[in-house]
Each structure stands twice: as structure tokens, then as C-alpha cells.
Amino acid sequence: MTFSGMTDLPELTPEEIERYARHILLRDIGGPGQRKLKAASVAVVGAGGLGAPLLLYLAAAGVGRLKIIDDDKVSLSNLQRQILFADEDVGAGKAALAAAAVQKLNPNVVCQVEAVRLTQHNVRALIEDCDVVADGSDNFDTRYLVSDACYYAKKPLVTAAVGQFDGSLTTLRPFETAPDGTPNPTYRCLFPQKPPPGAIPTCAEAGVLGALTGMVGALMALEAIREIVGFGRSMVGRLALFDLAAMRFETVSYGWDEDNPLNGKGASNAPTRQA
């Protein structure tokens, strides 16, 4: 796998060579991969339980620009898992606080704060100038909105979700084809329809293990880095499932559904093409 959206990669400064030395030693990353990271921009949807470790590890890895999209404010109940924030941050906006934490960790990273709620009208503009999108949102409306927008904008999407003790993770590139010539699957191939309201309890209703969000958020960062640098095996067409109650991990394969409304056989007449 190669990341094809980059030319004229920036050089690393002596300070950056020292900072990223452990990456540069890795044969599958090296200097060229680190320069790709420096040139890259990632849009992170949500600066909460998943977004917090995701942002920290992307910043530590040397991703050049992070766009942080979150209109929420910190509440006391967030602090059990959202490791970017502290007591004194309660009531303040998450996106700006996350940007400050990122730049404290790595001042080489440019942060763009977007303290807005994603809608059908602004989502395309918010992701258009980014190389990869990572969605750590906590609701199905946003997940479908972001995944549809990434399809039309031709942006790789790393998307994850968590429950009480369980989580899932996959990468989507449905604007490309699989080795057998069929389109890559979309989010709607994996989850054809949104569950009805109230069918799946939210974290606020059911609870969530704080350390679980840290693990899944860190894996999201790994997959975003994989998409930028190009190493190992992609998660496209594969869904990682984590059950921390039983400490069980598995990966299942999934494929293109010809009936999905984005790149299925009848997609040209699907109303979601306006998303």
C-alpha cells in the first residue's frame, strides 16, 4: 500500500530527526515515511474518549497538521476517560483545549480548531483539505455523515466505536477497487442502516470502561499513520473487534454490498448521493 497524495515532501530539521529517531529506525517508516507524516494533515472528528489518545499519538508521531472538529464542552464525567482534560477544564471547549495539549506535546504540529457541529452542509468543506479522516464520534448520525462525505471527497477514513467493554475499528477506502475488481466496501456495506433511536444505549446511559477508549483511540492513530506512510496490511475490508471483558480480539472480513447506496449498482439514484 502506498499513500499517493503527496509530492515534494518537506525535509526534517535536526531537532525533528532526533525527536522521531525511533520511527526513523524502523525499516517500514524511515526518513521518507517520517517526511510523509510531516507533510500530512488529518481531520479528527471528536476530541473525547477516542479522540484524546488519537490526537496525542498523531501529534507525537509528527503528523504536520491536525484539524480538531468538536463543538462539545468538557464535563466532569468526561474525565474518567478523556485524558486530554483536567478538573480546571470543566466547562471549556474541547477542541481548543485539545489543540493546546497537542502543541504542548509537539510544537511542530499545526492545529486547526473547528468548534462546530458537523452537518450535511459543512462536512465536505471541513474534510476537503485533509489527507486522512479519523472519526471518533459517539453517535451513528455523525458516523454515517462522515463516512458518506469521505466517500464523495475520496478521503481515507479510519472509524471506530466503543461500547461498555467492547470496541471495533476499520478503515474505509470505498472510492477505490479491491484486487478482484469490485469496489471496496463502504460503511453502509458494513452497517446498512442506522439503528432506530434508543436501540443502542449511549455511553452516558450504559457506561464505558475508560481504558478501553485509550486502547481503541491509540489503534486509530496507528491506522491513520499506516494510511499515510504505507506499511503492513491495511484494515480496508476488515473489522477488528475487541472484547475486553473476556480479553478477546478478532478480525473479521467484510466486502462490498452491491445494494449499498453509495457505490452499489443502483447508487446513481440513491438519495444519499446528496450527502
C-alpha contacts under 8 A as a table, 3 or more apart, distances in Angstrom:
res1	aa1	res2	aa2	distance
1	M	230	G	5.18
1	M	231	F	6.64
1	M	232	G	7.92
1	M	233	R	7.75
1	M	234	S	7.51
2	T	227	E	7.80
2	T	228	I	7.85
2	T	229	V	7.03
2	T	230	G	4.83
2	T	231	F	7.89
3	F	6	M	7.14
3	F	227	E	6.48
3	F	228	I	5.50
3	F	229	V	6.31
3	F	230	G	6.01
5	G	131	D	7.26
6	M	9	L	6.93
6	M	36	K	7.25
6	M	39	A	7.46
6	M	40	A	7.93
9	L	35	R	5.86
9	L	36	K	6.34
9	L	39	A	6.17
10	P	35	R	5.99
10	P	36	K	7.99
10	P	38	K	7.04
10	P	39	A	6.42
11	E	35	R	6.48
12	L	15	E	7.95
12	L	16	E	5.70
12	L	17	I	6.14
12	L	35	R	6.67
13	T	16	E	5.07
13	T	17	I	6.24
14	P	17	I	5.06
14	P	18	E	6.42
15	E	18	E	5.25
15	E	19	R	6.13
16	E	19	R	4.83
16	E	20	Y	5.93
17	I	20	Y	5.43
17	I	21	A	5.66
17	I	24	I	7.71
18	E	21	A	5.05
20	Y	23	H	5.40
20	Y	24	I	6.25
20	Y	34	Q	7.60
20	Y	61	A	7.23
20	Y	62	G	7.52
21	A	24	I	4.99
21	A	25	L	6.21
22	R	25	L	5.28
22	R	26	L	6.88
23	H	26	L	5.37
23	H	29	I	6.25
23	H	30	G	6.26
23	H	34	Q	7.17
24	I	27	R	7.48
24	I	29	I	6.10
24	I	30	G	3.81
24	I	31	G	5.27
24	I	33	G	7.82
24	I	34	Q	6.74
25	L	29	I	7.67
25	L	30	G	5.81
26	L	29	I	5.38
26	L	30	G	5.51
27	R	30	G	5.55
28	D	33	G	7.60
28	D	230	G	7.99
28	D	231	F	5.92
29	I	32	P	6.79
29	I	33	G	4.43
29	I	34	Q	6.40
29	I	229	V	6.64
29	I	231	F	7.53
30	G	33	G	5.44
30	G	34	Q	6.27
31	G	34	Q	5.12
31	G	35	R	6.18
32	P	35	R	5.10
32	P	36	K	6.33
33	G	36	K	4.99
33	G	37	L	6.38
33	G	229	V	5.12
34	Q	37	L	5.02
34	Q	38	K	6.29
34	Q	62	G	7.35
34	Q	229	V	7.69
35	R	38	K	4.96
35	R	39	A	6.23
36	K	39	A	5.10
36	K	40	A	6.07
36	K	228	I	6.62
36	K	229	V	6.24
37	L	40	A	5.08
37	L	61	A	7.48
37	L	62	G	5.92
37	L	63	V	4.63
37	L	64	G	6.33
37	L	225	I	7.42
37	L	228	I	6.50
37	L	229	V	6.89
38	K	62	G	5.71
38	K	63	V	4.99
38	K	64	G	4.25
38	K	65	R	7.84
39	A	63	V	7.14
39	A	64	G	5.53
39	A	65	R	7.87
40	A	63	V	5.80
40	A	64	G	5.50
40	A	65	R	6.46
40	A	130	C	7.69
40	A	131	D	6.25
40	A	228	I	7.10
41	S	63	V	6.58
41	S	64	G	6.01
41	S	65	R	4.50
41	S	66	L	5.72
41	S	67	K	7.47
41	S	129	D	7.90
41	S	130	C	5.03
41	S	131	D	5.38
41	S	132	V	6.76
42	V	63	V	7.57
42	V	65	R	6.44
42	V	66	L	5.11
42	V	67	K	6.21
42	V	130	C	5.49
42	V	131	D	5.89
42	V	132	V	4.90
42	V	133	V	5.61
42	V	134	A	7.15
42	V	224	A	8.00
43	A	66	L	5.93
43	A	67	K	4.58
43	A	68	I	6.24
43	A	69	I	7.31
43	A	127	I	6.33
43	A	130	C	6.05
43	A	131	D	7.91
43	A	132	V	6.41
43	A	133	V	4.73
43	A	134	A	6.17
44	V	47	A	7.43
44	V	51	G	6.90
44	V	55	L	7.48
44	V	66	L	7.07
44	V	67	K	6.00
44	V	68	I	5.17
44	V	69	I	6.10
44	V	133	V	6.07
44	V	134	A	4.94
44	V	135	D	6.04
44	V	136	G	7.26
45	V	51	G	7.27
45	V	68	I	6.46
45	V	69	I	4.97
45	V	70	D	6.50
45	V	133	V	7.60
45	V	134	A	6.21
45	V	135	D	4.75
45	V	136	G	5.67
45	V	137	S	6.05
46	G	50	L	7.55
46	G	51	G	5.41
46	G	68	I	7.14
46	G	69	I	5.82
46	G	70	D	5.06
46	G	135	D	6.86
46	G	136	G	5.33
46	G	137	S	5.11
47	A	50	L	7.05
47	A	51	G	4.13
47	A	52	A	5.38
47	A	55	L	7.68
47	A	68	I	6.99
47	A	69	I	7.31
47	A	70	D	6.17
47	A	94	K	6.31
47	A	95	A	6.35
47	A	98	A	6.76
47	A	136	G	7.58
48	G	51	G	4.94
48	G	52	A	5.52
48	G	78	N	7.62
48	G	82	Q	5.40
48	G	94	K	7.74
48	G	136	G	7.64
48	G	137	S	7.93
49	G	52	A	5.78
49	G	53	P	7.54
49	G	78	N	7.76
49	G	81	R	5.56
49	G	82	Q	4.63
49	G	83	I	7.56
49	G	136	G	7.91
49	G	210	G	7.58
49	G	213	T	5.33
49	G	214	G	6.93
49	G	217	G	7.47
50	L	53	P	6.18
50	L	54	L	6.22
50	L	82	Q	7.78
50	L	136	G	5.30
50	L	137	S	7.83
50	L	213	T	5.25
50	L	214	G	6.44
50	L	216	V	6.64
50	L	217	G	4.31
50	L	218	A	7.90
51	G	54	L	4.89
51	G	55	L	5.80
51	G	136	G	5.60
51	G	217	G	6.28
52	A	55	L	5.40
52	A	56	L	6.37
52	A	82	Q	5.89
52	A	83	I	6.06
52	A	84	L	5.59
52	A	98	A	7.43
52	A	214	G	7.83
52	A	217	G	7.26
53	P	56	L	5.08
53	P	57	Y	6.08
53	P	83	I	7.26
53	P	84	L	7.88
53	P	214	G	5.74
53	P	217	G	5.24
53	P	218	A	5.55
53	P	221	A	7.90
54	L	57	Y	5.45
54	L	58	L	6.15
54	L	217	G	4.77
54	L	218	A	5.32
54	L	219	L	7.79
54	L	220	M	6.21
54	L	221	A	4.96
55	L	58	L	5.17
55	L	59	A	6.04
55	L	66	L	7.89
55	L	98	A	7.85
55	L	102	V	7.01
55	L	221	A	7.48
56	L	59	A	5.16
56	L	60	A	6.05
56	L	102	V	6.13
56	L	105	L	7.62
57	Y	60	A	4.93
57	Y	61	A	5.95
57	Y	218	A	6.65
57	Y	221	A	6.08
58	L	61	A	5.05
58	L	62	G	6.47
58	L	63	V	5.73
58	L	221	A	5.81
58	L	225	I	7.53
59	A	62	G	5.25
59	A	63	V	5.75
59	A	64	G	7.93
59	A	66	L	7.91
59	A	102	V	6.10
59	A	103	Q	7.95
59	A	105	L	7.19
59	A	106	N	6.12
59	A	109	V	6.40
60	A	63	V	7.78
60	A	105	L	6.91
60	A	106	N	6.34
62	G	106	N	7.65
62	G	108	N	7.49
62	G	109	V	6.79
63	V	66	L	7.19
63	V	109	V	6.59
64	G	108	N	7.09
64	G	109	V	5.00
64	G	110	V	6.15
65	R	109	V	5.61
65	R	110	V	4.63
65	R	111	C	5.80
65	R	112	Q	7.53
66	L	109	V	7.21
66	L	110	V	6.31
66	L	111	C	4.94
66	L	112	Q	6.20
67	K	111	C	5.88
67	K	112	Q	4.60
67	K	113	V	6.09
67	K	114	E	7.06
68	I	95	A	5.80
68	I	98	A	7.73
68	I	99	A	7.31
68	I	111	C	7.22
68	I	112	Q	6.13
68	I	113	V	5.18
68	I	114	E	5.83
68	I	115	A	7.84
69	I	95	A	6.47
69	I	113	V	6.57
69	I	114	E	4.73
69	I	115	A	5.89
69	I	116	V	6.57
69	I	117	R	7.70
69	I	118	L	7.99
70	D	94	K	6.65
70	D	95	A	5.48
70	D	114	E	6.46
70	D	115	A	5.04
70	D	116	V	5.91
70	D	117	R	6.49
71	D	93	G	6.96
71	D	94	K	7.18
71	D	95	A	7.01
71	D	114	E	7.49
71	D	115	A	4.24
71	D	116	V	4.59
71	D	117	R	5.43
72	D	93	G	6.04
72	D	94	K	5.96
72	D	95	A	7.78
72	D	115	A	7.54
73	K	90	V	7.37
73	K	91	G	5.50
73	K	92	A	5.23
73	K	93	G	4.27
73	K	94	K	5.28
74	V	78	N	6.52
74	V	85	F	7.56
74	V	89	D	6.45
74	V	90	V	4.78
74	V	91	G	5.17
74	V	92	A	5.71
74	V	93	G	6.32
74	V	94	K	5.94
75	S	78	N	5.40
75	S	79	L	7.42
75	S	90	V	5.13
75	S	91	G	6.14
76	L	79	L	5.76
76	L	87	D	7.13
76	L	90	V	6.06
77	S	80	Q	6.31
78	N	81	R	6.12
78	N	82	Q	5.61
79	L	82	Q	5.23
79	L	83	I	6.65
79	L	85	F	6.55
79	L	86	A	6.65
79	L	87	D	7.64
80	Q	83	I	7.81
80	Q	210	G	5.92
81	R	209	L	7.77
81	R	210	G	4.27
81	R	211	A	6.75
81	R	213	T	6.86
81	R	214	G	7.40
82	Q	85	F	6.29
82	Q	210	G	7.88
83	I	86	A	7.69
84	L	97	L	7.66
84	L	98	A	6.25
84	L	101	A	6.68
85	F	89	D	6.08
85	F	97	L	7.42
85	F	98	A	7.87
86	A	89	D	5.43
86	A	90	V	7.32
87	D	90	V	5.84
89	D	92	A	5.52
89	D	97	L	7.86
92	A	97	L	7.57
93	G	96	A	5.95
93	G	97	L	6.47
93	G	115	A	7.51
94	K	97	L	5.18
94	K	98	A	5.92
94	K	115	A	7.98
95	A	98	A	5.12
95	A	99	A	6.23
95	A	113	V	5.80
95	A	114	E	6.79
95	A	115	A	5.90
96	A	99	A	5.10
96	A	100	A	6.34
96	A	113	V	6.01
96	A	115	A	7.65
97	L	100	A	5.15
97	L	101	A	6.31
98	A	101	A	5.11
98	A	102	V	6.14
99	A	102	V	5.09
99	A	103	Q	6.22
99	A	111	C	5.75
99	A	112	Q	7.50
99	A	113	V	6.86
100	A	103	Q	5.28
100	A	104	K	6.16
101	A	104	K	5.11
101	A	105	L	6.31
102	V	105	L	5.15
102	V	106	N	6.13
102	V	107	P	7.62
102	V	109	V	7.53
102	V	111	C	7.78
103	Q	106	N	4.91
103	Q	107	P	4.49
103	Q	108	N	7.33
103	Q	109	V	6.34
103	Q	110	V	7.64
103	Q	111	C	7.51
104	K	107	P	6.07
106	N	109	V	5.93
107	P	110	V	7.63
118	L	122	N	6.31
118	L	123	V	5.61
118	L	142	T	7.21
119	T	122	N	5.48
119	T	123	V	5.79
119	T	145	L	7.57
120	Q	123	V	5.90
120	Q	124	R	7.90
120	Q	145	L	6.92
120	Q	275	A	5.95
121	H	124	R	7.45
122	N	125	A	5.51
122	N	126	L	6.28
123	V	126	L	5.17
123	V	127	I	6.47
123	V	145	L	7.71
123	V	146	V	7.02
123	V	149	A	6.71
124	R	127	I	5.49
124	R	128	E	5.78
124	R	149	A	5.82
124	R	150	C	7.78
124	R	153	A	6.99
125	A	128	E	5.29
125	A	129	D	7.74
126	L	129	D	7.33
127	I	130	C	5.50
127	I	133	V	7.05
127	I	150	C	7.63
127	I	153	A	7.87
128	E	153	A	6.41
130	C	133	V	7.05
130	C	155	K	7.79
131	D	155	K	6.44
131	D	156	P	7.39
131	D	228	I	7.91
132	V	155	K	5.85
132	V	156	P	5.19
132	V	157	L	6.14
132	V	158	V	7.80
132	V	224	A	6.83
132	V	227	E	7.50
132	V	228	I	7.62
133	V	150	C	7.63
133	V	155	K	6.77
133	V	156	P	6.25
133	V	157	L	4.84
133	V	158	V	6.32
133	V	224	A	7.92
134	A	157	L	5.71
134	A	158	V	4.67
134	A	159	T	5.86
134	A	220	M	7.20
134	A	224	A	7.07
135	D	143	R	7.09
135	D	146	V	7.45
135	D	157	L	7.27
135	D	158	V	6.25
135	D	159	T	4.84
135	D	160	A	6.70
136	G	159	T	6.48
136	G	160	A	6.02
136	G	161	A	6.88
136	G	217	G	7.70
137	S	142	T	6.62
137	S	143	R	6.78
137	S	161	A	7.69
138	D	142	T	7.80
138	D	161	A	7.09
138	D	202	T	7.77
139	N	142	T	5.80
139	N	143	R	6.54
139	N	202	T	7.90
140	F	143	R	4.95
140	F	144	Y	6.12
140	F	194	K	6.48
140	F	195	P	7.90
141	D	144	Y	5.51
141	D	145	L	6.15
141	D	194	K	7.69
142	T	145	L	4.94
142	T	146	V	5.95
143	R	146	V	5.27
143	R	147	S	6.00
143	R	159	T	7.87
144	Y	147	S	5.17
144	Y	148	D	6.01
144	Y	187	Y	7.38
144	Y	188	R	7.85
144	Y	194	K	8.00
145	L	148	D	5.43
145	L	149	A	6.21
145	L	275	A	7.13
146	V	149	A	5.09
146	V	150	C	6.08
147	S	150	C	5.13
147	S	151	Y	6.30
147	S	157	L	7.05
147	S	186	T	7.71
147	S	187	Y	6.33
148	D	151	Y	5.17
148	D	152	Y	6.57
148	D	187	Y	7.97
148	D	262	L	7.43
148	D	272	T	7.82
148	D	275	A	6.45
149	A	152	Y	5.31
149	A	153	A	6.03
149	A	275	A	6.43
150	C	153	A	4.98
150	C	154	K	5.61
150	C	155	K	4.88
150	C	156	P	6.81
150	C	157	L	6.63
151	Y	154	K	5.09
151	Y	155	K	6.52
151	Y	173	R	7.39
151	Y	174	P	6.23
151	Y	175	F	5.93
151	Y	186	T	7.78
151	Y	262	L	7.72
152	Y	155	K	7.94
152	Y	175	F	7.72
154	K	173	R	7.53
154	K	175	F	5.78
155	K	173	R	7.17
156	P	171	T	7.19
156	P	172	L	5.85
156	P	173	R	5.14
156	P	227	E	7.50
157	L	171	T	5.61
157	L	172	L	5.09
157	L	173	R	6.78
158	V	169	L	7.47
158	V	170	T	6.03
158	V	171	T	4.44
158	V	172	L	6.44
158	V	220	M	6.50
158	V	223	E	6.78
158	V	224	A	6.48
159	T	169	L	5.89
159	T	170	T	5.72
159	T	171	T	6.25
159	T	172	L	7.86
159	T	220	M	7.38
160	A	167	G	7.28
160	A	168	S	5.45
160	A	169	L	4.30
160	A	170	T	6.52
160	A	216	V	7.36
160	A	220	M	7.19
161	A	167	G	5.55
161	A	168	S	5.45
161	A	169	L	6.76
162	V	165	F	7.47
162	V	166	D	5.68
162	V	167	G	4.06
162	V	168	S	6.48
162	V	208	V	7.69
162	V	212	L	7.64
162	V	213	T	6.92
162	V	216	V	7.86
163	G	166	D	5.05
163	G	167	G	5.96
163	G	203	C	7.02
163	G	207	G	7.88
163	G	208	V	6.09
164	Q	203	C	7.27
164	Q	206	A	6.72
164	Q	207	G	5.69
164	Q	208	V	4.08
164	Q	209	L	5.94
165	F	208	V	6.41
165	F	209	L	5.89
165	F	212	L	6.78
165	F	243	D	6.11
165	F	244	L	5.38
165	F	245	A	5.73
166	D	212	L	7.45
166	D	241	L	7.43
166	D	242	F	5.26
166	D	243	D	4.49
166	D	244	L	5.92
166	D	245	A	7.54
167	G	212	L	7.60
167	G	216	V	6.94
167	G	241	L	5.89
167	G	242	F	5.00
167	G	243	D	6.77
168	S	216	V	7.72
168	S	239	L	6.72
168	S	240	A	5.40
168	S	241	L	4.58
168	S	242	F	6.13
169	L	216	V	7.55
169	L	220	M	7.35
169	L	239	L	5.76
169	L	240	A	5.13
169	L	241	L	6.81
170	T	235	M	5.60
170	T	236	V	6.58
170	T	237	G	7.59
170	T	238	R	6.17
170	T	239	L	4.92
170	T	240	A	6.39
171	T	223	E	7.51
171	T	234	S	7.55
171	T	235	M	5.16
171	T	236	V	4.86
171	T	237	G	7.44
171	T	238	R	7.66
172	L	184	N	7.70
172	L	185	P	7.09
172	L	186	T	6.35
172	L	187	Y	7.13
172	L	235	M	7.84
172	L	236	V	5.44
172	L	237	G	7.43
173	R	176	E	5.93
173	R	184	N	6.27
173	R	185	P	7.45
173	R	186	T	7.42
173	R	236	V	6.65
174	P	177	T	7.15
174	P	183	P	6.23
174	P	184	N	4.42
174	P	185	P	5.28
174	P	186	T	5.22
174	P	263	N	7.55
175	F	183	P	7.19
175	F	184	N	6.98
176	E	183	P	6.04
176	E	184	N	5.89
177	T	180	D	7.83
177	T	181	G	5.66
177	T	182	T	5.50
177	T	183	P	4.10
177	T	184	N	5.07
178	A	181	G	5.38
178	A	182	T	5.49
178	A	183	P	5.69
178	A	184	N	5.27
179	P	182	T	7.49
182	T	256	W	7.23
183	P	256	W	6.32
183	P	263	N	7.26
184	N	236	V	7.52
184	N	237	G	7.01
184	N	255	G	6.97
184	N	256	W	5.84
185	P	188	R	7.85
185	P	189	C	5.70
185	P	190	L	7.49
185	P	236	V	7.90
185	P	237	G	6.38
185	P	254	Y	7.54
185	P	255	G	5.32
185	P	256	W	4.10
185	P	257	D	6.85
186	T	189	C	5.11
186	T	190	L	6.85
186	T	256	W	7.00
186	T	260	N	7.79
186	T	262	L	7.34
186	T	263	N	7.70
187	Y	190	L	5.21
187	Y	191	F	6.05
187	Y	192	P	7.58
188	R	191	F	4.83
188	R	192	P	4.34
188	R	193	Q	6.96
188	R	260	N	6.03
188	R	261	P	7.55
188	R	262	L	7.77
189	C	192	P	5.58
189	C	255	G	7.09
189	C	256	W	5.92
189	C	257	D	5.12
189	C	260	N	5.84
190	L	254	Y	6.93
190	L	255	G	7.86
191	F	194	K	7.18
192	P	260	N	6.95
195	P	199	A	6.19
195	P	200	I	7.33
196	P	199	A	5.55
197	P	200	I	7.60
198	G	201	P	6.19
201	P	204	A	7.88
201	P	205	E	5.66
201	P	206	A	5.78
202	T	205	E	5.13
202	T	206	A	6.05
202	T	207	G	7.63
203	C	206	A	5.16
203	C	207	G	4.65
203	C	208	V	5.71
204	A	207	G	5.77
208	V	212	L	7.69
209	L	212	L	5.41
209	L	213	T	7.16
210	G	213	T	5.64
210	G	214	G	6.93
211	A	214	G	5.06
211	A	215	M	6.42
212	L	215	M	5.24
212	L	216	V	6.27
212	L	244	L	7.44
213	T	216	V	5.23
213	T	217	G	5.81
214	G	217	G	5.19
214	G	218	A	6.10
215	M	218	A	5.26
215	M	219	L	6.35
216	V	219	L	5.04
216	V	220	M	6.24
217	G	220	M	5.00
217	G	221	A	6.47
218	A	221	A	5.10
218	A	222	L	6.40
219	L	222	L	4.90
219	L	223	E	6.26
220	M	223	E	5.14
220	M	224	A	6.21
221	A	224	A	5.10
221	A	225	I	6.15
222	L	225	I	5.12
222	L	226	R	6.14
223	E	226	R	4.84
223	E	227	E	6.21
223	E	234	S	7.93
223	E	235	M	7.67
224	A	227	E	5.09
224	A	228	I	6.42
225	I	228	I	5.12
225	I	229	V	5.99
225	I	230	G	7.85
226	R	229	V	5.30
226	R	230	G	5.10
226	R	231	F	5.78
226	R	232	G	7.60
226	R	234	S	7.47
227	E	230	G	5.59
227	E	234	S	7.73
231	F	234	S	7.99
235	M	238	R	5.05
235	M	239	L	6.98
237	G	253	S	5.72
237	G	254	Y	5.20
237	G	255	G	5.81
238	R	251	T	6.42
238	R	252	V	5.62
238	R	253	S	4.40
238	R	254	Y	5.92
239	L	251	T	5.48
239	L	252	V	5.31
239	L	253	S	6.26
239	L	254	Y	7.34
240	A	249	F	7.41
240	A	250	E	5.93
240	A	251	T	4.35
240	A	252	V	6.58
241	L	249	F	5.84
241	L	250	E	5.37
241	L	251	T	5.99
241	L	252	V	7.83
242	F	247	M	7.53
242	F	248	R	6.09
242	F	249	F	4.79
242	F	250	E	6.78
243	D	246	A	5.78
243	D	247	M	5.62
243	D	248	R	5.03
243	D	249	F	6.31
244	L	247	M	4.26
244	L	248	R	6.29
245	A	248	R	7.83
256	W	264	G	7.96
257	D	260	N	5.51
257	D	264	G	6.54
258	E	263	N	7.53
258	E	264	G	4.28
258	E	265	K	5.48
258	E	266	G	7.95
259	D	264	G	4.98
259	D	265	K	6.29
259	D	266	G	6.78
259	D	267	A	7.95
260	N	263	N	6.44
260	N	264	G	4.74
260	N	265	K	7.82
260	N	266	G	7.92
260	N	267	A	7.17
261	P	264	G	5.66
261	P	266	G	6.82
261	P	267	A	4.78
261	P	270	A	5.46
261	P	271	P	7.96
261	P	272	T	6.71
261	P	273	R	7.72
262	L	267	A	5.32
262	L	270	A	7.39
262	L	272	T	7.13
262	L	273	R	6.68
263	N	266	G	7.85
263	N	267	A	5.49
264	G	267	A	5.09
265	K	268	S	7.97
266	G	269	N	6.09
266	G	270	A	6.92
267	A	270	A	5.07
267	A	273	R	7.58
268	S	273	R	7.44
269	N	273	R	7.92
270	A	273	R	5.88
271	P	274	Q	6.14
272	T	275	A	5.33
